[in-house]
């Protein structure tokens, strides 16, 4: 099914053309990544597709049966409402029934029996229990609880997860055909959530247009890449590596075309100089062609690339020593007697689930957060470069060039030379025109690039990077990675970007909770592999023991305490599972029997196979949940 057609679309912002006469199509099941430099118009294009912005020229056609759902980079939530009210703001009978049921069962007080019975009856009437199961899965995987909390009291990361949950839940209601548009969906998610989201978005029929800086996420989900480059759009079939190959090939072909035009231009220029003033019609045509060759010969390929060079402050013998460090917030323990001594050139990754204390640890090293006890001894020569999640800190809105000149007028480079603030900005892809733009007018990625510039301007020898990849475009990330790989100083990285961590870190500080920090020798993928094996081994050893009853007083006294009873909500869930599991098994058997018959159309056979795969996966999940509840 054809979902969207974009035809000759153009958009200019603040006298800068973002894209001109671009065209592309989106069909059902397409999973497309949108790639471009920061400020090239990715977010603007997404908003045009959603009808939130109007193009200058061109048309966007969306199939009448298709619902377009957008997860914005900075999503809007109503701060005056609760989590529940924000997630279930979509007006639909099933949504309203779910909202009422969740309000009653999530409440700390015992619900009114008559109200609860009416809510359950409404759920039964609308056959809404399947949706309730989907909602529980999404909220659980994104670690969203206490649905009666006011959104105004939540952090930015929590709000982003709520907006993501709202988008995924909205997709399941009423509209069978949905185009899901996501702008940096992995920001503020830990790796467990990212891996679950990868699995969720990989559904065959799900149609997706995605902007992301996470290359593993991109490669695991997307099969096509659209690139906005110099106001044009280019399509690549394949993963990110294939895209880079095609981009390099395109540049080579364009350069060869320019070289050919220059050779022809030289010949035509010689002819023009020899021509008499009185020209024939044939000469006039050749003269017109000459100016075309001239224009092509003088064309330059704008390979604007970020240039990162720093004259790093010399490192002394003493780097950073952490001795018996303790930190808690009430009953929540962050650090419990942590010891570590940094060596020259170390590259440490800091990982753990959201809320484990990673940013608190970083802030303690930088002196922003006091320790409860213990010492942090910093070497005399250490100059920290603090790339924080908060981004740029400015007292008032100023122009980009003014912001940099307030730090320094000139910047020393690694080769001993100096460049002016304006020249240094150009190395960070800020054109002379862009340098006089107010910081508030920059895109999220451009602000990140300016933040990085302001840090390197101070020649640090110990970089502390807290989620540095958020909002940066992929070309800039590639260059940043190459720079950090050659950087001779120390680096600490807090990031959920698995590719970034794999490429740069030597070992990990793994925040395992309750103040325990594990020093793991290896990169992130190696740690995840070991962690999965450990979880598997642990689940094998935690099988419930078989209790053999003997008629003796001693054994009777030693019987374990009974497990916690099921709540009303869990009892209801168990009853529903007892109905759903047999129904799924019956559907699976029916499909398998149908597939055994001859003469079935290939497409029908393929659909049956896809449905059986989906049923098997759903059965695995529901049987595990049934086992968990029935054991209690």
N, C-alpha and C positions, 0 to 999 in steps of 0.2 A: 504493500500500500504506500502511495506517495503522500508524505506528510507536509513538506515545506518546499517552496521554490523561491529562491532569491534571484531577482533579475535586475542587472545594471544598477546596483545600489551604490550611492555615494553619500558621504557625510564629511563635513568640515567643522572643526571645533577651534574657535579662537584663531581664525585665519589659517589653520593648519589642516590640510587634507588628511583625513584618517584613512579612507579608502575611496576608490573611484571606480565606478562601473563594474563592481564585482558581482559574480553570479555563481550559485551552487544549489544543490538539491539535497534533501534529507528524506530517506525512505525508512519504512518500518524496520526495526532491528539494527539500524546503523548506530555505531558507537564511534563518535568523531571527537578528536581532540583539536582545539583551536590554539594555535601557537603564534606568538608575535612578540616583539620587543615591548617593554612597558611603555605606555603612552601611544601605542599604535592603533588603539581602538577596539581591543577585544571586548571589554566590558560594555562599550557603547553598542557594538554589534549585537551582543546578547540582549540588551535592553530593547533594541529595535525589533528583534524577533519576537519579544514578549509584548510589544505594543506600548512600552513605557517611554520610548523616544521615537521621534519621527525622522526619517531620512531626508536629506536634501533632494535627492533624486532616486528614481527606481521604485520597485515594488517588492513586497513580501506577501506571498500567497500561502495561507495555512488552510489545510483541509478542514471542512466544517465539523468533522467528527473528532478532530484532534484537539486535546487540551494541552496548552503549553504551560509548564510549571518551571519557575525560576528559583534557584537557590543563589541569592546575591552574595557578593563578597562581604558586604556589610548589611546583613538582612535586617528588616524592620520587625520589631516586636512591640507590642503595646505594654509599656512598663507598668501601667496602672492595673493590669490584669495578672492572673495567676498563670503558671505553666500550663495547667489544664485548659484554661480559657483561650490561651494563645494557640495551643496545638489543635483544639477542636473548634476553631473559629469558622470553619467551612460549614455553611448551612445545608445540611442534608439529613434526611430522617435517620439513617443509620448512624451518622456522626452524632446527632443529638441524643440518640438512645445510648450510644457508647459513653458519651460525656456524662449523662445522668447516672449510668451504672457505675462509672469510675468515681464520680463524686461521692456516691453512697458507700462504696466498698473501700475507697482509699481514706475515708475519714477516720480520725482517731476515736470518735465516739461511735457507739453502737447505732447502726441505722434503724430508722423506723421500719418495722416489719411490713406494714402495708405498702409503704413507698418502695421498699426493696422488691417486694413481690410484683408490684406494678412494673418496675424497671426490668425485672427478669422476664416478665410476660412480653414486654415490648421487644426485648432482645430476641425472644423466641419467635414472635410474630414476623420480625424483619429478617430472621435467619442471620443474625449479626455476630454469632459466636466465632465464626471464622475470622472476621475483621478484628474482634477482640484479641484473638490469638496473635494476629499480625502486629497489632498495636503493642502488645506486651513484649513481643520479640524485639521490635525496634527500640522501645524505651529502655528495655533491659540491656541491649547491646551498647547503647549510647550512654549508659549509666545515668539515666534521668529518673529521679525518684522524688518523693515529696511534692506531688503535683499541685498542692495547694499553696506553694511558695509564690510570693510576689516576684515577678520578673525583674523589677527594679533593683532587687537585692542580689542579683546574680552577677558573676563575672562575664567578661566578653566571650571567653571560651565556652562557658555554660550556655550563653545565649545562642552561640553559633550551633551548638549541638541540638538545642531545642528547635531552631529554625530548620535544621536538617531533618529532624524527626517529623516536623510538621509537613515538610515537602514530601517525604517518603510515604507518610500516612495518607495525605491528600491524593496521591497518585492512585490509591487503591479504590477510591470511591467514584462511582457513577461513570467516569470516563474510561472506557476500555483502552482507547488509543491515547497515549500521553507522550509528548516530547519533553523529556526532563533536561533542563539546562542548568548546569552547575558551575559556579565561579569559585574556584579554589575550595572544594568541599573538604579536603583533608586538613585544613588549618584548624588547630585546637583539638584534633583527635589524636589519641594515643595509638600505638601500632596495632594493638588488638582490635580497636574500632576500625582502623583503616583496612585491615585484612578482612574483617566482616563485611565492610561496605563494598570492597572489591567483589566478594562473593555475591552480594545482594545485587549489584549493578550488572553482573555478568549474565543475568537471565536473557534467554534467547530473544524474546519479543520486546524487551525493554529498549527504547530508542533514546539515545543520549548525545548531547553536545556538551563538551567538557573543557574547562580551562583549569589546568593544574601545573604545579611546578614539580610534582612527585613523579619521576620517570618510571619507577617500578609500578606505581598505580596506573600510569598512562599505558605502559606496555601490557599490563595484565588485563586491561579492559578494552582499550580502543583498537580498532582495526584500520582506521583512516585518520589522516592528519590534514587539517586545513591551516595554511600559513598566510598571514597578512604580512606582506613585505613590499615596502615602497609603494604603498596604496593599492597594490594588486593582491590577488588571492591565488594560491597554488595548492593543488590537491595531491597528496601522496597516499598510496595504498600500502599499508604495512606499519611497522612499529617505528619508534623514534630513531633507531639506528638507520633504518631504511630511509627515513626522512632526511637525515643528515647527509647520506650518500647522494640522494636526489638533489638536495640543495647545492652541494658542492659541484655536481655535474652541471646543474643549471648555470652556475656562476662561470664554469669553464666554457660552456657553449656561448654565453653572452660575451665573455671576454674575447673569444675567437672571432665572433661576429664583429666586434669593435675593431680588432686588429685588421680584419679583412677590409672594413670600411676605411680605415686609415690609409692602407696601401692604395686603395682605389682613389681616395681623396687626393693623394699626392700626384697621381697620374692626371686626374681631372684638373687639378690646380695648374699643372704645367700647360695643359691644353688651353685653359682659360686665359693664361698670360699671353699665349701666342695668337689668340683669335683677333681678327680685325674688328674694328668698331661696328661695321655693317655686317649683321649676321643674318643667316637664312633662318627659315622656320625650323629646319632640322637642328641648327645650332642653338636656337632658342630652347628647344626641348632638352638638349644636352645641358644647357646652362641651368635650367630648372632642376634637372637631376643632380647637378653638381652641388646645389645647396642642400639637397637631401643627404648626399654622401657626407657633406661637411657636418651636418647636425649629428649624424650617426657616429662619425669619427671623433667628435668632441664629447661624446657621451662618456660619463665616468660611472663605474660601478661603485655605488655607495656602500662599501663594506665597513660601515661604522661598527667599531668594536671597542668594548671597554678595555682600557689599559690600566693595569694595576702595578704600580712600582712604589716601593717604600724604602726609605733609608732607615732601617730598623735600629733603634737604640741598642747599644751593646749589652749583652747579658753577662752578668757577673757569675761568680761561682755559686752563690746562694740564690735559689729561685723562690720557692714557696714551701713552707713546712706547716703541716696541720697536725696538732697534738691534742689528743683526748678531747675531741670536740663533741659537745652535747647541745641539742636544741629540741625543744618541745613547744607545742601550742596546746595548753591544757593537757588532756589525756593523749593527744596525738603526738607521737614521738617521731621526729625527723632524723636526728643523728644521735647515736648512742656510743660515745667514746671513739669517734672516727680518727684514724691516724693515716697520714700519707705525706711523703716528701717528693716534690716534683723535680724531675731532672731536665736538662737542656733538651729542647726540641720535642718534648712529649706532646702527644695528641690524644686527648682523652675524650671519649663520648660519655654523656650522662643520660641514662635512660631509666624508664619506669612509668607506671601508669600516672594519669593526671591526678594531681593532689598528693603525690608521694613526697614532695618537698624538693624537687630538682631546682626550681627557681629560687627557693629560699636558700639552698646551699650556695648557689652562684652569688646571691646578694650578700651572703656572709663573707665570701672570699673577697668581694669588692668593697667591704666595709659599709654596705647599705643596711645590713641587718645584724644586730648584736648576737653573739653566742650566749647560751646560758652558762657555759663554762668551757674551759679549754683555751688553746692559743692558736692563732694564725700568724706565723712569722713570714713577712714579705721581704725579699732581698732588696738592697738599696738601689739596684739598677733597674728594677722592674717598673715598666710603664704599661698599665693595663689599657687594652682597647675594648670598651664595653659596648657590644652590639646587643641591646636589650629588646625585649618584646614591645616595650612601650613606644619605641620609635623615636622620632625627633622630638626634642624638648625645646620649644621656642617660647619666649615670653610674649611676643606679639608677631603678627603676620608680617614677614619681610620678604623681599625678593631673594632669589637663590644666590645671586652674586654677593649681595649684602651679607647674607648668612655666612658665606665662606670667608669673606674678607674680615669679618669680625673675629674669625679664628686666626688667620694670618694672611698677609698679602702675597707671600711667596712660599713655595713648598720645595724642600730638597728631595731629589730623586736618588735612587740607589747608585746611579753612575756618577754622582758628584755634582751634577748640574742642578739648576733651580728653574722652576716654572712659576708663572703668575697664577693667581687664583682663577682667573678666567681660562687660562690654558689647562689648568688641572681639571676644571669643570668639563672642558671639551673631551678630555680623556675618559670622563665618566658619562659620555654621550649627552651632555647638556650643551646644545647648540647656543651660539650667541643670543639668538632670539629667546630660547628657553631660559637662559640665565637671568633674564629680566622679568620672568614670571613670578608671581607670588607663590610661596610654598603651599598655601592652601589650595591652589589651583592644580597642583601636581597630582598624578595618579598615585595609587598606593605603592606600586613598584618603583616609581620615580622617587618617592619619599624614602623608600628603603635604600635606593642607590645613593641618595644624598646623605643619608645616615652613615652608610659605609664610608663614603668620602670623608665625612667629618671625623671619623675614627682614625682612618689611615693618615690623615693630615697631621696627627700628633705623633707619628712614628712609634707605635706601640711595639713591644717585644713579647707581650703575653695577651693573646686575643681570647676574649670570653664571648662566645656567640650563643645567644639564647634564641632559638628558633629563627636562624638567619635566612632560611629559604622561603619563609612565608611571604607571598606577594611578589617575589622576584621572578622575572621571566626566565625561560629556559636558556636562551643564549647567554644572558648575564650569569646565570648559575654555572654554566660550563666554564666560563672564564674565571669566576670566583674559585671554583674547585681547583683549576690549574694553578692559580695564584697560591692558594692555601697548601697545595701539595708541595710547592717549592719554598714555602715560608719557613725561615730558619728558627723562628721563635717558638714559644709554647702555645698550645691551643686547647681550650676546653669548649666542647660543642654540646649544647642541649638541643636535640632535634628529633622529630618523628619521621624525617625524610630518610628512609632506609638506604637509598642509593647514595645520598650525600655522606652518610655515616660510613657506609662500606668503603667508600673511596678514600676517606681521610683519616679515620681514627686507628690507633694502634691497640688500644684496649678500652674497656668500658667500666664506669662506675654504675652498677645496676642497683637502683633503689627498690628493695624488695618489700618495704613496709616495716613498721615498728622499729625504725631506726637502723635496720640492717642494710649495709651497703656491701655489695659483692664486687670485687675487682676481677673482671673477666678478661683473660688474655685473648683478644681477637676482635673482629668487627661485628657489626650488628647481625648480619645474616647467620654467621657462625653461632652467635649467642642464641638466636631464635631456634636454630636447629637443635642445639643442646637442650634448651628449655622445653621444647616439645617432647623430646625423648624422656626428660625427667618427669614431665607431667604424665606421660603415658605409663612410665614405670610406677609412679605414685598411685595412679588410678588402679593399676593391677594389684598393688599391695593393699589397697583400701577396700577390697571386696568385703562385704559384711560377713563376719564369722558365723559358722554354723554352731548353734547352741544346742548341745546334747543335754536333754533334761534327765537328771537322775534323782531318784527318790531319796535324797539326803538333805539334811537340814543345812549343811554348809553350802551346797550348790544353790539352794533356794535363796539363801541370803546374798549370794554373790551375783545374782542376776542383774544385768545392766538396767539403768533407769529407762523407762519408756520414752521413745522419741516424742518431740512436740507434736501435738495434734494438728490436723489440718484446719486451716481457717475456713470460714464459710466460702470464701472466694475460691480457695484451692479445691474444696469439695466439689464445687460447681464445675471447675475446670476438669477434674478427674471424671465426672459424669459425662462431660462433653467429649473427652478423649475416648471413653468407652463406646461412644456412638460413631465418632469420626474414624477411628482406626479400622473397624470392620468395613465401613463404607469405602475407604480407600483401598483396602485389600480386595474387596469385591470388584471395584472399578479396574484395578490392575489385572485381575484374573480375566475379566471380560475383554480387556484390550489384548491381552496375550493370546486369547482364543481367536479373536478377530484377525490378528496378525498371522496366525497359522494358516488361514484360508488362502487359496490361490486367486489370482486375478485382481488383486487390490492395486489401485492406482499408487504410483510411487510417492506422490506428495502426501496422500492419506497415510501411507505406511510410515513416512518420515514424521508426520504429526503424531501418530500413535506412539512411535518410539520416543519422541520428545516428552510426551505426556507420561509415559511409563517411568522415564528417568526422573521427572519431577515428582511423581508419586513416591518412588523409592526414597528420594531425599526427604520428602515430607514425612513419610512413615518413620524413617530413622529418627528425626527430631521428635516426633510425637511419642514414639515408643520409649525414647530415653526419658521424656518428661513423665510419661505414665509410670515408668519404673520408679522414678524418683518420688512421685507422689504416693504410689501404692505401698512403697516400703515404709512410709510413715503412717 
